[in-house]
Amino acid sequence: MPDIQVSEKLIAFLTFLPMFFLSITFHEYAHAFIANKLGDPTAKNLGRLTFNPIKHADLFGTLIMPIASFASGFALIGWAKPVPIDRRNFKNVYKDDALVSFAGPLANLLLALGFFLIFYLFLNYHLSENQLLINFFWYGVFFNIFLFAFNLLPIPPLDGSHILFDLYPNNFTAKILNLGMYGTIILLLFIYSPLWEVFMNLINFILTAFLKLAR
């Protein structure tokens, strides 16, 4: 009977997928949770205050795009459905909206720290020799650090564009926030430009610092 060999790339992708779904779900839940706490129940009423990934899934961004980016050999790219927010429900519109916008990236930073702690324990106290499991927690560190930094970029529809407007509400930042589909085009141009390498170098610098702490 011939041996069946599965490529390491496919194994890495299949190991990464659960982390991908967990991370984007936690991100969107944080938006909905803080919005509800600050007086806007819109997301809660639409069933988005949940850890159920299906409720946050977007057909193109959560399923098609990750598979397409994997097949193309590019970095895994994907997203969830944005959590609906009604700013009119906030007492302090700018402050509360900024807090809701920052909640998602902050959730990813906290997840990264949590996964790093588990990765550290596994690496230094030999809690498991299962390399796939160890890789899973390292993927958790990498992807959530990536999501934290990526979502803070001031390019719509990323959270950073909302935070920029809330901190500096003026005509210029309003135009950035309301770029609509042009914001997505700018974001894609950024991803495929030399600036992307600069951004990923920043991510790698942070990850290298984490690895030094783990040793």
Secondary structure, DSSP 8 states (H G I E B T S, - for coil): -------HHHHHHHHHHHHHHHHHHHHHHHHHHHHHHTT--HHHHTT-SSS-HHHH--IIIIIIHHHHHHHHTS------------GGG-SSHHHHHHHHHHHHHHHHHHHHHHHHHHHHHHHHH-----HHHHHHHHHHHHHHHHHHHHHTSSSTTSHHHHHHHHHS-SHHHHHHHT-THHHHHHHHHHHTSHHHHHHHHHHHHHHHHHHHHH-
